[in-house]
Amino acid sequence: MKKNILVTGAFGQIGSELIAALEKRSGKSLVVAFDKRLDPNFKGISVIGDITDKELLRNIVIEHNIGTVYHLVSLLSAVGENNPELAWKVNMDGLRNILDLAREYDLKVFWPSSIAAFGKTTPRENTPQRTVLEPGTMYGVTKVAGELLCQYYFNKFGVDVRSVRYPGVISWKTLPGGGTTDYAVDIFWKAIETGEYVCFLKKDTALPMMYIDDAIRATLEIMDADPKKIAIRTSYNLAAVSFTPATLADAIRKAGVPLKIKYLPDFRQSIADSWPKSIDDKSARKDWKWKHQFDLDKMVKEMLRGVREMRAK
Ligand SMILES: NC(=O)c1ccc[n+]([C@@H]2O[C@H](COP(=O)([O-])OP(=O)(O)OC[C@H]3O[C@@H](n4cnc5c(N)ncnc54)[C@H](O)[C@@H]3O)[C@@H](O)[C@H]2O)c1
């Protein structure tokens, strides 16, 4: 019986915490980390390589008797806009490699989409599950194409691939990888280090966000769900909280940390302006009983605690 797990993009913002959660559940010997760069602090099994190298991935699947893949490698929104050709190659060739191997070796797959799949023509308040998908970034284009590819592999080849559209994910153990919601992590570090922050989005830019613990739990819960309950094989809307930079700054001050904030919007403002302000995730709540646990104040408390702990190390 194949029960080992492969996590690609293992040392990124989400992968590093997902690996820890999987190792806690399944044991270190059952989880293989794959990334293009090494995390010198990682104590488990790791393979370094490029996600576009299908034969390397095939060898890992065979050698480590892989049964499940959490495929997290991606170039994110801001990084992708600086190199759209590479974003297409890494995001699409990488996903295609994983789905082809899933078909060949009967692997169960998790692959995240994003709120970046939406665009300017999408209703921005309470964005529905099924709606217009006309993203303005290459990252978003790869997410829409990826969602359709996942659905195709499920319908055509029976690949059990499951997906959620993560909102902006907020965490403190690793730094975010170049997305448009990164300000909501940076602000905590600057608030504690200097009490001042220059925000690259305007003060009233509302975006959907989620604390990392909720994001990891959603990932594990959709993968644990009975396949019959997974009615959507493109990607599920997923929501927790929505806030603006000004609201977040207020919540940090309310938690006892003085903070001066200036707003100097850059190219990421137009990306944020094309994304939803809030998300309707009732399909996930109904189909596999998704429920978030972290509201804004609880998240702020955890972030301040976590950032202080990291700084003390
Ligand atoms: N973090 C968020 O807020 C967020 C929001 C929505 C969706 N997502 C999705 O979640 C997934 C993980 O995101 P993340 O924030 O952890 O990203 P990240 O940028 O922090 O991590 C990605 C990892 O992939 C690795 N990588 C990049 N190119 C590679 C290649 N060619 N071969 C092998 N490894 C490569 C990087 O070294 C990095 O460790 C992505 O699919 C992303 O689109 C993230």
Ligand as a Chemical Component Dictionary entry (heavy atoms), coordinates in Angstrom:
data_LIG
# 
_chem_comp.id                   LIG 
_chem_comp.type                 NON-POLYMER 
_chem_comp.pdbx_formal_charge   0 
_chem_comp.three_letter_code    LIG 
# 
loop_
_chem_comp_atom.comp_id 
_chem_comp_atom.atom_id 
_chem_comp_atom.alt_atom_id 
_chem_comp_atom.type_symbol 
_chem_comp_atom.charge 
_chem_comp_atom.model_Cartn_x 
_chem_comp_atom.model_Cartn_y 
_chem_comp_atom.model_Cartn_z 
_chem_comp_atom.pdbx_ordinal 
LIG N1  N1  N 0  0.944  32.501 0.372   1  
LIG C1  C1  C 0  -0.218 32.941 -0.053  2  
LIG O1  O1  O 0  -0.729 33.967 0.433   3  
LIG C2  C2  C 0  -0.953 32.202 -1.139  4  
LIG C3  C3  C 0  -2.225 32.666 -1.532  5  
LIG C4  C4  C 0  -2.904 31.998 -2.550  6  
LIG C5  C5  C 0  -2.350 30.845 -3.122  7  
LIG N2  N2  N 1  -1.118 30.419 -2.706  8  
LIG C6  C6  C 0  -0.561 29.220 -3.368  9  
LIG O2  O2  O 0  -0.010 28.339 -2.404  10 
LIG C7  C7  C 0  1.149  27.685 -2.951  11 
LIG C8  C8  C 0  2.336  27.896 -2.023  12 
LIG O3  O3  O 0  2.547  29.285 -1.881  13 
LIG P1  P1  P 0  3.678  29.884 -0.929  14 
LIG O4  O4  O 0  3.172  31.196 -0.452  15 
LIG O5  O5  O -1 4.128  28.877 0.051   16 
LIG O6  O6  O 0  4.824  30.182 -2.003  17 
LIG P2  P2  P 0  6.393  30.473 -1.716  18 
LIG O7  O7  O 0  6.869  31.353 -2.827  19 
LIG O8  O8  O 0  6.601  30.897 -0.320  20 
LIG O9  O9  O 0  7.014  29.019 -1.900  21 
LIG C9  C9  C 0  7.142  28.387 -3.151  22 
LIG C10 C10 C 0  8.293  27.425 -3.072  23 
LIG O10 O10 O 0  8.456  26.848 -4.391  24 
LIG C11 C11 C 0  9.851  26.759 -4.648  25 
LIG N3  N3  N 0  10.055 26.793 -6.098  26 
LIG C12 C12 C 0  9.885  27.844 -6.929  27 
LIG N4  N4  N 0  10.190 27.502 -8.184  28 
LIG C13 C13 C 0  10.558 26.196 -8.162  29 
LIG C14 C14 C 0  10.970 25.272 -9.147  30 
LIG N5  N5  N 0  11.103 25.634 -10.437 31 
LIG N6  N6  N 0  11.243 24.002 -8.763  32 
LIG C15 C15 C 0  11.151 23.641 -7.457  33 
LIG N7  N7  N 0  10.771 24.479 -6.473  34 
LIG C16 C16 C 0  10.467 25.740 -6.826  35 
LIG C17 C17 C 0  10.481 27.952 -3.965  36 
LIG O11 O11 O 0  11.848 27.728 -3.686  37 
LIG C18 C18 C 0  9.623  28.081 -2.712  38 
LIG O12 O12 O 0  10.198 27.440 -1.587  39 
LIG C19 C19 C 0  1.323  28.261 -4.359  40 
LIG O13 O13 O 0  0.700  27.423 -5.296  41 
LIG C20 C20 C 0  0.589  29.580 -4.286  42 
LIG O14 O14 O 0  0.127  29.988 -5.550  43 
LIG C21 C21 C 0  -0.410 31.073 -1.740  44 
# 
loop_
_chem_comp_bond.comp_id 
_chem_comp_bond.atom_id_1 
_chem_comp_bond.atom_id_2 
_chem_comp_bond.value_order 
_chem_comp_bond.pdbx_ordinal 
LIG N1  C1  SING 1  
LIG C1  O1  DOUB 2  
LIG C1  C2  SING 3  
LIG C2  C3  SING 4  
LIG C2  C21 DOUB 5  
LIG C3  C4  DOUB 6  
LIG C4  C5  SING 7  
LIG C5  N2  DOUB 8  
LIG N2  C6  SING 9  
LIG N2  C21 SING 10 
LIG C6  O2  SING 11 
LIG C6  C20 SING 12 
LIG O2  C7  SING 13 
LIG C7  C8  SING 14 
LIG C7  C19 SING 15 
LIG C8  O3  SING 16 
LIG O3  P1  SING 17 
LIG P1  O4  DOUB 18 
LIG P1  O5  SING 19 
LIG P1  O6  SING 20 
LIG O6  P2  SING 21 
LIG P2  O7  DOUB 22 
LIG P2  O8  SING 23 
LIG P2  O9  SING 24 
LIG O9  C9  SING 25 
LIG C9  C10 SING 26 
LIG C10 O10 SING 27 
LIG C10 C18 SING 28 
LIG O10 C11 SING 29 
LIG C11 N3  SING 30 
LIG C11 C17 SING 31 
LIG N3  C12 SING 32 
LIG N3  C16 SING 33 
LIG C12 N4  DOUB 34 
LIG N4  C13 SING 35 
LIG C13 C14 SING 36 
LIG C13 C16 DOUB 37 
LIG C14 N5  SING 38 
LIG C14 N6  DOUB 39 
LIG N6  C15 SING 40 
LIG C15 N7  DOUB 41 
LIG N7  C16 SING 42 
LIG C17 O11 SING 43 
LIG C17 C18 SING 44 
LIG C18 O12 SING 45 
LIG C19 O13 SING 46 
LIG C19 C20 SING 47 
LIG C20 O14 SING 48 
# 
